[in-house]
Amino acid sequence: NTSAANDFPVQVIPTQVIINADGTPYVPSESMEESGIKFSMYTYKDTGEHAFTTHQGGMTEEQMRAILTDMGVASE
């Protein structure tokens, strides 16, 4: 669905756009930066404000769970 991706920098599939539940952009903690998962941070051109974070390529379940934990999502 190319129209759904028009406003996002999708270069490969899968690309995950990571946004917190409250709509604010996800900002990886220092521990996530050290995890080896590569994130790209995007800002609004007019304000320079952080808009969203992406990850390109596949992720393991363990990596996705680590991101969710970093976001404050409790695991069951």
PyMOL commands that set and color helices and strands:
alter all, ss='L'
color gray80, all
select helices_A, chain A and resi 2-5+30-33+61-70
alter helices_A, ss='H'
color red, helices_A
select strands_A, chain A and resi 15-18+40-43+50-56
alter strands_A, ss='S'
color yellow, strands_A
deselect
rebuild
show_as cartoon
